[in-house]
Amino acid sequence: SALPEKKVVFKGLVTNKEDMNKVMLIPLIRYPLLGGSALITFEKAEVAQRIIEMKEHMVELSYGEELEGLDQCRVRVQAAPVDILLPSALEIGLTQSRRSILVSALPSPDIPEEVLLDKLELFFSKRKNGGGEVESRELLDDSGQVLLTFAHEGVAEPLIAKGRIQVLIGKGKYDVKISPYVSGSISNMQLQPSRCPRTVLLSGIPDVLDAEPMRDALEIHFQKASRGGGEVDALAYVPAGRLGVAVFTEDGG
C-alpha cells in the first residue's frame, strides 16, 4: 500500500507463485576510467574476446598536421578485460514511520506545487479532520505523492486506518488515498565478480592527438576485421591527465 499508484498493463502469465514477492534488481555500475585509456564495446562478444587475447595492438594515426608533419604514426595500446562487481544477494530492512503519511490520488498537476502543499497542510493540520500539526511536507516527484510528517505521534495511524478521505483543494473535493510511509535501508549485500562480455579496456594511449581524432582513430582500427576487430557499439576515451566515469547498465556490455 506504500508503493506509488501507477496505471499498468500486465501481459503474460505468472507460472511460479514463489517469484511474485521477489524484487527486480537492475544494476547501475560506475566504473572509474583513468587518463590515457578507453572503453570499447563491440556488438559481438567473440570480437571482444579476440581483442583481449591479442593483448597488444598497434594503432595507426594518420593526422599529419597535428603530428608535426608526420604522414603516419603508430601507437601501442594494451587490451584487457573489464571486471566489475555485481550484487548477488540483497537484504533490505523496512521501517514504517509513526509520524508520516503518503497522500496519493491527488488532482491533476496543473495546480501549482506550493498551492497543493499549502492546501494539504491546512487540511491535515486541523483536528476536526483527524490531523495535527504538520512538521514538514514534500512532493515526491518520482511518484506524484505527497509526504506529510506530523510533529507528534498518534496522528498518522488513525488517518492510515481510514485509507481515504475527502479533501477540499481549490474549487473541488478530491477523494485522496492515505498510505503508510515506509523507508528502507540495505542491511546486507553480497557481491560477485562479473566480466563484461562485449567490452574491452584499452590502456597506455599516449596524448598525441586531441580527444575526437584519437577516438576516431581507435574506432577505425578496432572495427577492421583484418586486425581482429568488428563492429563497434560504443567507445569512450579519456585523454591523459584527466579522469572519467563509465556507467554500465544491465545490457551495456
N, C-alpha and C positions, 0 to 999 in steps of 0.2 A: 504493500500500500504506500510505501515511501518512494516508489520509483516514479519518474516523470510520466505523465499521461501522454501517450502518443498514439495516433491512428496508424495501424499497421495492417498488412495483408499477409496472412500465413499461406504458404504453398507447400505441398508435400505432406507426408505422414510422419508422425512420431512412432517409431517402432520399438524404442527401448525407453521405458519409463525411468530407468535409473539415470539417464542422461538429462532429464528435464530440469534438475536442480543445479546443473553444472554452470560455471561462469566461463564465457569465452574470453580468453586472454590473447590480445593482439600485441605482439612485441613492437616496440619503437626504440631501436638501439642507436645511441650516439657514439660514433667511432672517431677518436682523435686522429687527425691526419697531419703529420709533420711536414715542414717545408722540404721541397725537393722530392716530393712523392706524388703519386696519383693512384686513384682507384678506377679500374676499368671493368665494366660489367658487359659480358658477352651475351648474345641471345641464346647460345648453346653452352651447356656445362662442359661438354667434351673439349671445346675450344679453350676454355679457361684452364682445364686440367693440362692440356698440351702446352700452353704457355708457361705454366708453373713448372712443369717437368724440364723445360729447356733452360730455366733459371736465369741465364743472361741473354740480353738482346741488344744488338747494335742498331740504333735508330738513326736513320738518315735525316738530316736537316738541310733543306735547300732554300735558305733565305739569305742570299749573298749580301744584300745591302746591310742587313742587321748584323752579319757576321764579318764585318770589316773587309768586304771584298772577296771573301772566300765563296766559291761557287757551291761547295758542298762540305758538310761537316757531319761527323758521326759521333753519337754519344752512347755510352754503355750504361744500361739500366738493368736492375735486378728485379725478378718477378718472384713473388711469394704468395702463399695462400692467405686468406683473411679468416681468422678465427675470432668468434665473438661468443659471449656468454648469454645463454637464453634461460629464462625461468622454466624449471621442470615441475615445480610444485609451489603452490602459494596458499597461505592461510591468512585470512583477514578477520580481525576481531571487530564486531559491530556493537555500537553503543547507542541506545535511544536516549535522546536529550529529554530531560524532565522539565525544561523551561521553553522549548521551542516547538513550533508547528510549521508545517508546509501548507500553503494555501494555493490551490490549483483550480482549474476550470474557470479561469478569470476572463473578463471581457476582452475583445479584440485589441491588438496592440496599438490602435490609433489613439488611445488615451495616453497622454504623456506619462512617463515613468514616475515622476515625482508626484503627479496628481494621484495616480493609482496608489502609490505607497502612503500618501497622506490620508486618503480615504480609508484604506485598510487599517492604518494605525489608529485613526479616530474611532472606527467601529469597534475594533478589538480592545481598545483601552477602556471601554465602558463596561461597568459591572453588569448592567442590565442586559447586555449582550453575551454575558458569560465570560467576559475578558478581564483584563487587568492592565497595569502599567506596562507599556511596551518599551523595552530597553533598546532594541535595535530592529531594523527591517532591511531586507536586501532582496533585490530581484535577481534570481538565478538565470543568467542569460541562456545557459545550455538547455534548460527545461521549461522556461517561462513561468516557473513557480515563484512564489514569494516566501522567503524565510522570515518568520516573526519570532523574536525572542522576548519573553516576558521577564520583568525584573524579579519576580518571585515564583517559587514552585507552587504547584497546586492549581494553576490556571490552565496549563496545556492539556492535562489528562481529560477533564470533562469536555473540552472542545473536540479532542480527538475521538472521544466516545460518541459524540453526536454524528461525526462523519461529514455532514453537510449543514450549511447554514446560509440563510439569505442575507446578502449584504447590499446596501444601497450605494451605488457608485454612479456619480453623475445623475442622469435622469432615469436610470433603470435599476431594477433589482436583479441580482445575479445569485444563482444557487451555486456557491463555491464549495469546493471539496477541501476538507481538513485532514491531513495525514500526519503521522509522527515523523520527526526528523531524526534520521539515523546516520551517524558518522562512522567511518571505518578506518582502521589503520592496519598495516601489514604486520602480523605477528611472527610470521615465519616464511622465508622464501628460499628455495633451493635452486641452484643454477647448474647448468651443464654446458660444456663447450660444444659449439656447433660451427662447422666450416661452411662458409658461403660457397655454394656450388658453382656460381657463374661469375664471381667477382675475384679480381686479382689485384694485389698491391704491388705497384711499381715504385722502386726507391732508387736513390742515387742519381736523380735527374739534376744535371748542373744548370746554373742560372745563366744561360747563354741566349735565351730568347724571351720576348715578352710572353705573358700568360696565354694569350689567344693563339699566336702561331705555334707555341710549344704544344698546346692542347691539340691543335690540328695535326701537327707532325706525328704525335703519338697515336692519334686515331687512324691516320692514314697508314702508318706502319702496321698496327696490330689488326687491321681489318683485312690485310692481304693474306690469302690462303697460302701463297708461296713461302711465307715466313711463319707459318704455323698458326696464323690468326683466323679471324672470322668476323661476322657481322657484329658491330659494337652497339650495345643497347644504351650505355651511358658512360661518361668519362668525367671525372673530377680531378683537377690538377691544382696543387698548392705550390707556388714558387718558393725557392729557398729564402729563409729569413721570415717566413710567415707561418701561421698555423691555421688549420681548418678543422671542421667537424662534419663528418658524413653521417647521414641518418638512414638507417636500414629499417625497412618495413617488412611485413610478413612475406611479400613476394618480390622483394627488392634485390634478389640475387645473393 
